Amino acid sequence: MRSCWRIHLAERASRDFFEIMAWTAANFGPRQAEVYAETLTLALTALSEGPEIPEVRKRDEIGEGIRTLHVARQGRKGRHFIVFRLADNQVIEVLRLLHDSMDLPRNVP
């Protein structure tokens, strides 16, 4: 039986999501923003299966307990990392949604 983890987006991660959507709509159009919102949402939903899914990487070089999941998965293209850590009671706390060209340690709280 699969365990079900709850996903909590920190305030900064929520802002990241909306900023990514606004930028995508401005640069690639509203339809592409919808497609990319779906890509991000699918990756976030995948985390509900737990932090040990195959695509997750432990990133202690960024900060103790930090993990990442790249959104490019299941045949979908993407250029962002979900940066998260584990919280109590099977909660995954998403700290940031960051472009893969960014300096992750500098942008993770």
Phi and psi in radians as a Rosetta constraint file:
Dihedral C 1 N 2 CA 2 C 2 CIRCULARHARMONIC -1.298 0.35
Dihedral N 2 CA 2 C 2 N 3 CIRCULARHARMONIC 2.475 0.35
Dihedral C 2 N 3 CA 3 C 3 CIRCULARHARMONIC -1.495 0.35
Dihedral N 3 CA 3 C 3 N 4 CIRCULARHARMONIC 2.637 0.35
Dihedral C 3 N 4 CA 4 C 4 CIRCULARHARMONIC -2.008 0.35
Dihedral N 4 CA 4 C 4 N 5 CIRCULARHARMONIC 2.070 0.35
Dihedral C 4 N 5 CA 5 C 5 CIRCULARHARMONIC -1.710 0.35
Dihedral N 5 CA 5 C 5 N 6 CIRCULARHARMONIC 2.531 0.35
Dihedral C 5 N 6 CA 6 C 6 CIRCULARHARMONIC -1.559 0.35
Dihedral N 6 CA 6 C 6 N 7 CIRCULARHARMONIC 2.489 0.35
Dihedral C 6 N 7 CA 7 C 7 CIRCULARHARMONIC -1.876 0.35
Dihedral N 7 CA 7 C 7 N 8 CIRCULARHARMONIC 2.184 0.35
Dihedral C 7 N 8 CA 8 C 8 CIRCULARHARMONIC -2.067 0.35
Dihedral N 8 CA 8 C 8 N 9 CIRCULARHARMONIC 2.129 0.35
Dihedral C 8 N 9 CA 9 C 9 CIRCULARHARMONIC -1.572 0.35
Dihedral N 9 CA 9 C 9 N 10 CIRCULARHARMONIC 2.105 0.35
Dihedral C 9 N 10 CA 10 C 10 CIRCULARHARMONIC -1.086 0.35
Dihedral N 10 CA 10 C 10 N 11 CIRCULARHARMONIC 2.790 0.35
Dihedral C 10 N 11 CA 11 C 11 CIRCULARHARMONIC -0.949 0.35
Dihedral N 11 CA 11 C 11 N 12 CIRCULARHARMONIC -0.723 0.35
Dihedral C 11 N 12 CA 12 C 12 CIRCULARHARMONIC -1.171 0.35
Dihedral N 12 CA 12 C 12 N 13 CIRCULARHARMONIC -0.645 0.35
Dihedral C 12 N 13 CA 13 C 13 CIRCULARHARMONIC -1.153 0.35
Dihedral N 13 CA 13 C 13 N 14 CIRCULARHARMONIC -0.671 0.35
Dihedral C 13 N 14 CA 14 C 14 CIRCULARHARMONIC -1.101 0.35
Dihedral N 14 CA 14 C 14 N 15 CIRCULARHARMONIC -0.752 0.35
Dihedral C 14 N 15 CA 15 C 15 CIRCULARHARMONIC -1.095 0.35
Dihedral N 15 CA 15 C 15 N 16 CIRCULARHARMONIC -0.715 0.35
Dihedral C 15 N 16 CA 16 C 16 CIRCULARHARMONIC -0.984 0.35
Dihedral N 16 CA 16 C 16 N 17 CIRCULARHARMONIC -0.797 0.35
Dihedral C 16 N 17 CA 17 C 17 CIRCULARHARMONIC -0.999 0.35
Dihedral N 17 CA 17 C 17 N 18 CIRCULARHARMONIC -0.864 0.35
Dihedral C 17 N 18 CA 18 C 18 CIRCULARHARMONIC -1.204 0.35
Dihedral N 18 CA 18 C 18 N 19 CIRCULARHARMONIC -0.605 0.35
Dihedral C 18 N 19 CA 19 C 19 CIRCULARHARMONIC -1.164 0.35
Dihedral N 19 CA 19 C 19 N 20 CIRCULARHARMONIC -0.700 0.35
Dihedral C 19 N 20 CA 20 C 20 CIRCULARHARMONIC -1.089 0.35
Dihedral N 20 CA 20 C 20 N 21 CIRCULARHARMONIC -0.766 0.35
Dihedral C 20 N 21 CA 21 C 21 CIRCULARHARMONIC -1.135 0.35
Dihedral N 21 CA 21 C 21 N 22 CIRCULARHARMONIC -0.727 0.35
Dihedral C 21 N 22 CA 22 C 22 CIRCULARHARMONIC -1.115 0.35
Dihedral N 22 CA 22 C 22 N 23 CIRCULARHARMONIC -0.772 0.35
Dihedral C 22 N 23 CA 23 C 23 CIRCULARHARMONIC -1.121 0.35
Dihedral N 23 CA 23 C 23 N 24 CIRCULARHARMONIC -0.765 0.35
Dihedral C 23 N 24 CA 24 C 24 CIRCULARHARMONIC -1.103 0.35
Dihedral N 24 CA 24 C 24 N 25 CIRCULARHARMONIC -0.766 0.35
Dihedral C 24 N 25 CA 25 C 25 CIRCULARHARMONIC -1.106 0.35
Dihedral N 25 CA 25 C 25 N 26 CIRCULARHARMONIC -0.726 0.35
Dihedral C 25 N 26 CA 26 C 26 CIRCULARHARMONIC -1.177 0.35
Dihedral N 26 CA 26 C 26 N 27 CIRCULARHARMONIC -0.595 0.35
Dihedral C 26 N 27 CA 27 C 27 CIRCULARHARMONIC -1.700 0.35
Dihedral N 27 CA 27 C 27 N 28 CIRCULARHARMONIC -0.467 0.35
Dihedral C 27 N 28 CA 28 C 28 CIRCULARHARMONIC -2.244 0.35
Dihedral N 28 CA 28 C 28 N 29 CIRCULARHARMONIC -0.066 0.35
Dihedral C 28 N 29 CA 29 C 29 CIRCULARHARMONIC 1.740 0.35
Dihedral N 29 CA 29 C 29 N 30 CIRCULARHARMONIC 2.784 0.35
Dihedral C 29 N 30 CA 30 C 30 CIRCULARHARMONIC -1.125 0.35
Dihedral N 30 CA 30 C 30 N 31 CIRCULARHARMONIC -0.609 0.35
Dihedral C 30 N 31 CA 31 C 31 CIRCULARHARMONIC -1.120 0.35
Dihedral N 31 CA 31 C 31 N 32 CIRCULARHARMONIC -0.750 0.35
Dihedral C 31 N 32 CA 32 C 32 CIRCULARHARMONIC -1.161 0.35
Dihedral N 32 CA 32 C 32 N 33 CIRCULARHARMONIC -0.584 0.35
Dihedral C 32 N 33 CA 33 C 33 CIRCULARHARMONIC -1.095 0.35
Dihedral N 33 CA 33 C 33 N 34 CIRCULARHARMONIC -0.693 0.35
Dihedral C 33 N 34 CA 34 C 34 CIRCULARHARMONIC -1.095 0.35
Dihedral N 34 CA 34 C 34 N 35 CIRCULARHARMONIC -0.773 0.35
Dihedral C 34 N 35 CA 35 C 35 CIRCULARHARMONIC -1.093 0.35
Dihedral N 35 CA 35 C 35 N 36 CIRCULARHARMONIC -0.752 0.35
Dihedral C 35 N 36 CA 36 C 36 CIRCULARHARMONIC -1.253 0.35
Dihedral N 36 CA 36 C 36 N 37 CIRCULARHARMONIC -0.589 0.35
Dihedral C 36 N 37 CA 37 C 37 CIRCULARHARMONIC -1.051 0.35
Dihedral N 37 CA 37 C 37 N 38 CIRCULARHARMONIC -0.702 0.35
Dihedral C 37 N 38 CA 38 C 38 CIRCULARHARMONIC -1.134 0.35
Dihedral N 38 CA 38 C 38 N 39 CIRCULARHARMONIC -0.711 0.35
Dihedral C 38 N 39 CA 39 C 39 CIRCULARHARMONIC -1.067 0.35
Dihedral N 39 CA 39 C 39 N 40 CIRCULARHARMONIC -0.822 0.35
Dihedral C 39 N 40 CA 40 C 40 CIRCULARHARMONIC -1.096 0.35
Dihedral N 40 CA 40 C 40 N 41 CIRCULARHARMONIC -0.741 0.35
Dihedral C 40 N 41 CA 41 C 41 CIRCULARHARMONIC -1.132 0.35
Dihedral N 41 CA 41 C 41 N 42 CIRCULARHARMONIC -0.714 0.35
Dihedral C 41 N 42 CA 42 C 42 CIRCULARHARMONIC -1.078 0.35
Dihedral N 42 CA 42 C 42 N 43 CIRCULARHARMONIC -0.708 0.35
Dihedral C 42 N 43 CA 43 C 43 CIRCULARHARMONIC -1.165 0.35
Dihedral N 43 CA 43 C 43 N 44 CIRCULARHARMONIC -0.734 0.35
Dihedral C 43 N 44 CA 44 C 44 CIRCULARHARMONIC -1.097 0.35
Dihedral N 44 CA 44 C 44 N 45 CIRCULARHARMONIC -0.725 0.35
Dihedral C 44 N 45 CA 45 C 45 CIRCULARHARMONIC -1.117 0.35
Dihedral N 45 CA 45 C 45 N 46 CIRCULARHARMONIC -0.647 0.35
Dihedral C 45 N 46 CA 46 C 46 CIRCULARHARMONIC -1.036 0.35
Dihedral N 46 CA 46 C 46 N 47 CIRCULARHARMONIC -0.537 0.35
Dihedral C 46 N 47 CA 47 C 47 CIRCULARHARMONIC -1.141 0.35
Dihedral N 47 CA 47 C 47 N 48 CIRCULARHARMONIC -0.336 0.35
Dihedral C 47 N 48 CA 48 C 48 CIRCULARHARMONIC -1.136 0.35
Dihedral N 48 CA 48 C 48 N 49 CIRCULARHARMONIC -0.259 0.35
Dihedral C 48 N 49 CA 49 C 49 CIRCULARHARMONIC -1.369 0.35
Dihedral N 49 CA 49 C 49 N 50 CIRCULARHARMONIC -0.208 0.35
Dihedral C 49 N 50 CA 50 C 50 CIRCULARHARMONIC 2.086 0.35
Dihedral N 50 CA 50 C 50 N 51 CIRCULARHARMONIC 2.892 0.35
Dihedral C 50 N 51 CA 51 C 51 CIRCULARHARMONIC -1.348 0.35
Dihedral N 51 CA 51 C 51 N 52 CIRCULARHARMONIC -0.037 0.35
Dihedral C 51 N 52 CA 52 C 52 CIRCULARHARMONIC -1.806 0.35
Dihedral N 52 CA 52 C 52 N 53 CIRCULARHARMONIC 0.251 0.35
Dihedral C 52 N 53 CA 53 C 53 CIRCULARHARMONIC -1.087 0.35
Dihedral N 53 CA 53 C 53 N 54 CIRCULARHARMONIC 2.636 0.35
Dihedral C 53 N 54 CA 54 C 54 CIRCULARHARMONIC -0.957 0.35
Dihedral N 54 CA 54 C 54 N 55 CIRCULARHARMONIC -0.554 0.35
Dihedral C 54 N 55 CA 55 C 55 CIRCULARHARMONIC -1.435 0.35
Dihedral N 55 CA 55 C 55 N 56 CIRCULARHARMONIC -0.152 0.35
Dihedral C 55 N 56 CA 56 C 56 CIRCULARHARMONIC -1.339 0.35
Dihedral N 56 CA 56 C 56 N 57 CIRCULARHARMONIC 2.403 0.35
Dihedral C 56 N 57 CA 57 C 57 CIRCULARHARMONIC -2.091 0.35
Dihedral N 57 CA 57 C 57 N 58 CIRCULARHARMONIC 2.335 0.35
Dihedral C 57 N 58 CA 58 C 58 CIRCULARHARMONIC -1.301 0.35
Dihedral N 58 CA 58 C 58 N 59 CIRCULARHARMONIC 2.362 0.35
Dihedral C 58 N 59 CA 59 C 59 CIRCULARHARMONIC -2.282 0.35
Dihedral N 59 CA 59 C 59 N 60 CIRCULARHARMONIC 1.004 0.35
Dihedral C 59 N 60 CA 60 C 60 CIRCULARHARMONIC -1.079 0.35
Dihedral N 60 CA 60 C 60 N 61 CIRCULARHARMONIC -0.328 0.35
Dihedral C 60 N 61 CA 61 C 61 CIRCULARHARMONIC -1.209 0.35
Dihedral N 61 CA 61 C 61 N 62 CIRCULARHARMONIC -0.333 0.35
Dihedral C 61 N 62 CA 62 C 62 CIRCULARHARMONIC -1.507 0.35
Dihedral N 62 CA 62 C 62 N 63 CIRCULARHARMONIC -0.731 0.35
Dihedral C 62 N 63 CA 63 C 63 CIRCULARHARMONIC 3.121 0.35
Dihedral N 63 CA 63 C 63 N 64 CIRCULARHARMONIC 2.637 0.35
Dihedral C 63 N 64 CA 64 C 64 CIRCULARHARMONIC -1.027 0.35
Dihedral N 64 CA 64 C 64 N 65 CIRCULARHARMONIC 2.212 0.35
Dihedral C 64 N 65 CA 65 C 65 CIRCULARHARMONIC 1.432 0.35
Dihedral N 65 CA 65 C 65 N 66 CIRCULARHARMONIC 0.044 0.35
Dihedral C 65 N 66 CA 66 C 66 CIRCULARHARMONIC -1.399 0.35
Dihedral N 66 CA 66 C 66 N 67 CIRCULARHARMONIC 2.442 0.35
Dihedral C 66 N 67 CA 67 C 67 CIRCULARHARMONIC -2.337 0.35
Dihedral N 67 CA 67 C 67 N 68 CIRCULARHARMONIC 2.767 0.35
Dihedral C 67 N 68 CA 68 C 68 CIRCULARHARMONIC -2.329 0.35
Dihedral N 68 CA 68 C 68 N 69 CIRCULARHARMONIC 2.686 0.35
Dihedral C 68 N 69 CA 69 C 69 CIRCULARHARMONIC -2.365 0.35
Dihedral N 69 CA 69 C 69 N 70 CIRCULARHARMONIC 2.144 0.35
Dihedral C 69 N 70 CA 70 C 70 CIRCULARHARMONIC -1.384 0.35
Dihedral N 70 CA 70 C 70 N 71 CIRCULARHARMONIC 2.445 0.35
Dihedral C 70 N 71 CA 71 C 71 CIRCULARHARMONIC -1.362 0.35
Dihedral N 71 CA 71 C 71 N 72 CIRCULARHARMONIC -0.278 0.35
Dihedral C 71 N 72 CA 72 C 72 CIRCULARHARMONIC -1.305 0.35
Dihedral N 72 CA 72 C 72 N 73 CIRCULARHARMONIC 1.748 0.35
Dihedral C 72 N 73 CA 73 C 73 CIRCULARHARMONIC -2.789 0.35
Dihedral N 73 CA 73 C 73 N 74 CIRCULARHARMONIC 2.869 0.35
Dihedral C 73 N 74 CA 74 C 74 CIRCULARHARMONIC 0.888 0.35
Dihedral N 74 CA 74 C 74 N 75 CIRCULARHARMONIC 0.714 0.35
Dihedral C 74 N 75 CA 75 C 75 CIRCULARHARMONIC 1.363 0.35
Dihedral N 75 CA 75 C 75 N 76 CIRCULARHARMONIC 0.034 0.35
Dihedral C 75 N 76 CA 76 C 76 CIRCULARHARMONIC -1.700 0.35
Dihedral N 76 CA 76 C 76 N 77 CIRCULARHARMONIC 2.533 0.35
Dihedral C 76 N 77 CA 77 C 77 CIRCULARHARMONIC -1.642 0.35
Dihedral N 77 CA 77 C 77 N 78 CIRCULARHARMONIC 2.593 0.35
Dihedral C 77 N 78 CA 78 C 78 CIRCULARHARMONIC -3.005 0.35
Dihedral N 78 CA 78 C 78 N 79 CIRCULARHARMONIC 2.820 0.35
Dihedral C 78 N 79 CA 79 C 79 CIRCULARHARMONIC -2.253 0.35
Dihedral N 79 CA 79 C 79 N 80 CIRCULARHARMONIC 0.453 0.35
Dihedral C 79 N 80 CA 80 C 80 CIRCULARHARMONIC -2.180 0.35
Dihedral N 80 CA 80 C 80 N 81 CIRCULARHARMONIC 2.640 0.35
Dihedral C 80 N 81 CA 81 C 81 CIRCULARHARMONIC -1.815 0.35
Dihedral N 81 CA 81 C 81 N 82 CIRCULARHARMONIC 2.474 0.35
Dihedral C 81 N 82 CA 82 C 82 CIRCULARHARMONIC -1.611 0.35
Dihedral N 82 CA 82 C 82 N 83 CIRCULARHARMONIC 2.104 0.35
Dihedral C 82 N 83 CA 83 C 83 CIRCULARHARMONIC -1.845 0.35
Dihedral N 83 CA 83 C 83 N 84 CIRCULARHARMONIC 2.143 0.35
Dihedral C 83 N 84 CA 84 C 84 CIRCULARHARMONIC -2.551 0.35
Dihedral N 84 CA 84 C 84 N 85 CIRCULARHARMONIC 2.987 0.35
Dihedral C 84 N 85 CA 85 C 85 CIRCULARHARMONIC -2.499 0.35
Dihedral N 85 CA 85 C 85 N 86 CIRCULARHARMONIC 2.877 0.35
Dihedral C 85 N 86 CA 86 C 86 CIRCULARHARMONIC -1.527 0.35
Dihedral N 86 CA 86 C 86 N 87 CIRCULARHARMONIC 2.436 0.35
Dihedral C 86 N 87 CA 87 C 87 CIRCULARHARMONIC -2.018 0.35
Dihedral N 87 CA 87 C 87 N 88 CIRCULARHARMONIC -3.034 0.35
Dihedral C 87 N 88 CA 88 C 88 CIRCULARHARMONIC -1.265 0.35
Dihedral N 88 CA 88 C 88 N 89 CIRCULARHARMONIC 2.779 0.35
Dihedral C 88 N 89 CA 89 C 89 CIRCULARHARMONIC 0.993 0.35
Dihedral N 89 CA 89 C 89 N 90 CIRCULARHARMONIC 0.824 0.35
Dihedral C 89 N 90 CA 90 C 90 CIRCULARHARMONIC 0.959 0.35
Dihedral N 90 CA 90 C 90 N 91 CIRCULARHARMONIC 0.825 0.35
Dihedral C 90 N 91 CA 91 C 91 CIRCULARHARMONIC -1.994 0.35
Dihedral N 91 CA 91 C 91 N 92 CIRCULARHARMONIC 2.311 0.35
Dihedral C 91 N 92 CA 92 C 92 CIRCULARHARMONIC -1.808 0.35
Dihedral N 92 CA 92 C 92 N 93 CIRCULARHARMONIC 2.117 0.35
Dihedral C 92 N 93 CA 93 C 93 CIRCULARHARMONIC -1.708 0.35
Dihedral N 93 CA 93 C 93 N 94 CIRCULARHARMONIC 1.960 0.35
Dihedral C 93 N 94 CA 94 C 94 CIRCULARHARMONIC -1.455 0.35
Dihedral N 94 CA 94 C 94 N 95 CIRCULARHARMONIC 2.058 0.35
Dihedral C 94 N 95 CA 95 C 95 CIRCULARHARMONIC -1.524 0.35
Dihedral N 95 CA 95 C 95 N 96 CIRCULARHARMONIC -0.758 0.35
Dihedral C 95 N 96 CA 96 C 96 CIRCULARHARMONIC -2.627 0.35
Dihedral N 96 CA 96 C 96 N 97 CIRCULARHARMONIC 2.776 0.35
Dihedral C 96 N 97 CA 97 C 97 CIRCULARHARMONIC -2.105 0.35
Dihedral N 97 CA 97 C 97 N 98 CIRCULARHARMONIC 1.873 0.35
Dihedral C 97 N 98 CA 98 C 98 CIRCULARHARMONIC -2.126 0.35
Dihedral N 98 CA 98 C 98 N 99 CIRCULARHARMONIC 2.472 0.35
Dihedral C 98 N 99 CA 99 C 99 CIRCULARHARMONIC -1.112 0.35
Dihedral N 99 CA 99 C 99 N 100 CIRCULARHARMONIC 2.487 0.35
Dihedral C 99 N 100 CA 100 C 100 CIRCULARHARMONIC -1.225 0.35
Dihedral N 100 CA 100 C 100 N 101 CIRCULARHARMONIC -0.109 0.35
Dihedral C 100 N 101 CA 101 C 101 CIRCULARHARMONIC -1.602 0.35
Dihedral N 101 CA 101 C 101 N 102 CIRCULARHARMONIC -0.095 0.35
Dihedral C 101 N 102 CA 102 C 102 CIRCULARHARMONIC -1.408 0.35
Dihedral N 102 CA 102 C 102 N 103 CIRCULARHARMONIC 2.735 0.35
Dihedral C 102 N 103 CA 103 C 103 CIRCULARHARMONIC -1.372 0.35
Dihedral N 103 CA 103 C 103 N 104 CIRCULARHARMONIC 1.724 0.35
Dihedral C 103 N 104 CA 104 C 104 CIRCULARHARMONIC -1.019 0.35
Dihedral N 104 CA 104 C 104 N 105 CIRCULARHARMONIC -0.859 0.35
Dihedral C 104 N 105 CA 105 C 105 CIRCULARHARMONIC -1.001 0.35
Dihedral N 105 CA 105 C 105 N 106 CIRCULARHARMONIC -0.553 0.35
Dihedral C 105 N 106 CA 106 C 106 CIRCULARHARMONIC -1.314 0.35
Dihedral N 106 CA 106 C 106 N 107 CIRCULARHARMONIC -0.345 0.35
Dihedral C 106 N 107 CA 107 C 107 CIRCULARHARMONIC -1.941 0.35
Dihedral N 107 CA 107 C 107 N 108 CIRCULARHARMONIC 0.112 0.35
Dihedral C 107 N 108 CA 108 C 108 CIRCULARHARMONIC -1.838 0.35
Dihedral N 108 CA 108 C 108 N 109 CIRCULARHARMONIC 2.249 0.35
